[in-house]
Amino acid sequence: MDNIFYQQSIINFVAQYAGYSKSQLVTMVDDTRSTLRVDAYRVFENTLSNYQQLGVIEYSSLDSLLKSVAVNLKTTNESESFLVSQLANWWQEWYFALSMHTTPNQHNFVSVHHNIEHLT
C-alpha cells in the first residue's frame, strides 16, 4: 500500500501546529473541544476511512503509518515530536472506541454466552 498520501496528511497536520510552543500544545490537548483535537480527529477519520476502503482494518497499520511519519520528519523540534506522539495516543484511543461500537458479527467474535456453554 502506498502510504505517501496518508503520510502527507499527517505531516500537514503537524506543520499546521508545529509553530506553537509545547505548553500551548499541552493546553490545546487538554481542551477536548480544541481545534487541535478536532483537526487530529479529522485526519484520523479520513485515514481510517481510506484504509477501510482498501480492506485494512487492524490498528497496526495505522501505528506503522504514524511511526513512518516520525521517522520521515527526523526532527528535533519538540512541538513536532510532541504532536506525533499525541496523535499516536489519540489514534489508539479512538480506534479502540470505534472498535467497541462494531457488532460482534463484523469481527466474527463468538459470544461470551456461547463460550460459557461450551466450557461447561
Backbone torsions as a table, in degrees:
resi	resn	phi	psi	omega
1	MET	NA	137.3	179.9
2	ASP	-85.5	110.7	-175.9
3	ASN	-91.3	0.1	-174.1
4	ILE	-58.9	-44.2	178.9
5	PHE	-59.7	-44.9	-177.9
6	TYR	-69.7	-39.8	176.4
7	GLN	-60.7	-42.7	-177.2
8	GLN	-63.8	-37.6	178.7
9	SER	-65.0	-35.9	177.5
10	ILE	-71.7	-42.9	178.8
11	ILE	-61.6	-40.1	177.4
12	ASN	-62.9	-40.7	177.0
13	PHE	-61.5	-47.9	-179.9
14	VAL	-60.8	-44.2	-179.7
15	ALA	-62.4	-36.2	-179.6
16	GLN	-61.5	-35.0	-175.5
17	TYR	-108.8	-3.0	-175.6
18	ALA	-66.9	-19.2	180.0
19	GLY	-75.0	-13.1	178.4
20	TYR	-80.8	150.6	175.8
21	SER	-73.7	163.2	179.8
22	LYS	-61.9	-38.0	180.0
23	SER	-66.0	-36.5	176.1
24	GLN	-66.6	-39.8	178.9
25	LEU	-65.0	-41.0	178.6
26	VAL	-60.5	-40.2	177.1
27	THR	-61.7	-43.5	178.9
28	MET	-67.7	-36.3	178.6
29	VAL	-64.0	-40.4	-178.4
30	ASP	-71.0	-22.7	179.5
31	ASP	-87.7	110.1	-175.2
32	THR	-67.3	-11.5	179.8
33	ARG	-111.9	15.0	-177.5
34	SER	-69.7	154.8	177.0
35	THR	-63.7	-29.4	177.3
36	LEU	-58.7	-50.0	-179.7
37	ARG	-65.3	-43.3	-179.2
38	VAL	-62.0	-45.8	179.1
39	ASP	-65.6	-38.6	178.2
40	ALA	-63.0	-40.1	179.4
41	TYR	-68.0	-37.6	177.9
42	ARG	-61.5	-42.4	178.0
43	VAL	-63.7	-43.9	177.7
44	PHE	-59.6	-50.0	-177.1
45	GLU	-61.8	-44.6	178.7
46	ASN	-64.5	-43.2	-179.5
47	THR	-65.6	-47.0	-180.0
48	LEU	-62.7	-42.5	179.1
49	SER	-59.9	-46.1	179.0
50	ASN	-65.8	-40.1	177.7
51	TYR	-62.9	-42.3	-178.8
52	GLN	-65.3	-35.3	176.7
53	GLN	-64.2	-28.7	178.0
54	LEU	-86.3	-0.4	178.6
55	GLY	88.6	8.6	179.3
56	VAL	-95.4	119.5	-176.6
57	ILE	-127.5	-1.6	-177.8
58	GLU	-91.9	148.0	-176.2
59	TYR	-64.5	-29.4	-176.5
60	SER	-56.5	-31.0	177.8
61	SER	-67.1	-40.7	177.3
62	LEU	-67.5	-40.5	179.2
63	ASP	-63.2	-42.8	177.8
64	SER	-62.8	-38.2	177.7
65	LEU	-61.4	-47.0	179.7
66	LEU	-64.3	-39.1	178.1
67	LYS	-64.8	-38.3	178.8
68	SER	-67.8	-34.0	175.7
69	VAL	-65.4	-44.2	179.3
70	ALA	-59.7	-41.5	178.9
71	VAL	-67.1	-42.4	-178.3
72	ASN	-68.5	-31.0	178.4
73	LEU	-69.2	-37.7	179.8
74	LYS	40.6	55.3	-172.0
75	THR	-109.1	152.2	170.1
76	THR	-107.2	1.5	178.6
77	ASN	-68.5	119.0	-176.5
78	GLU	-61.0	-39.4	-179.3
79	SER	-65.4	-43.1	179.2
80	GLU	-64.0	-44.8	178.7
81	SER	-61.7	-42.4	178.8
82	PHE	-62.4	-43.1	-178.7
83	LEU	-64.0	-43.9	179.1
84	VAL	-64.7	-41.7	178.1
85	SER	-63.3	-42.3	179.7
86	GLN	-66.5	-40.3	175.8
87	LEU	-58.0	-44.7	179.6
88	ALA	-59.0	-43.3	178.9
89	ASN	-63.9	-49.7	-178.7
90	TRP	-63.1	-45.7	-176.8
91	TRP	-61.3	-37.2	177.7
92	GLN	-65.0	-44.3	178.6
93	GLU	-63.2	-46.9	-177.5
94	TRP	-66.7	-38.7	178.5
95	TYR	-63.9	-43.7	178.5
96	PHE	-61.5	-46.1	-179.5
97	ALA	-61.0	-43.5	178.3
98	LEU	-65.4	-37.5	-179.8
99	SER	-67.4	-25.7	178.5
100	MET	-74.5	-18.7	179.3
101	HIS	-89.3	-6.2	179.3
102	THR	-78.6	154.5	179.0
103	THR	-81.4	154.0	179.8
104	PRO	-56.4	-34.0	-178.9
105	ASN	-65.9	-27.3	-179.8
106	GLN	-68.2	-27.3	-179.7
107	HIS	-110.9	4.2	-178.8
108	ASN	57.2	37.4	176.2
109	PHE	-74.5	146.3	172.9
110	VAL	-90.1	134.6	-176.5
111	SER	-64.4	151.8	179.3
112	VAL	-61.4	-40.2	-180.0
113	HIS	-58.4	-43.8	178.9
114	HIS	-63.4	-41.0	178.7
115	ASN	-62.9	-40.9	-179.4
116	ILE	-65.3	-44.2	178.4
117	GLU	-61.9	-38.7	-178.5
118	HIS	-66.3	-35.7	-177.5
119	LEU	-76.9	-23.1	-175.8
120	THR	-89.8	NA	NA
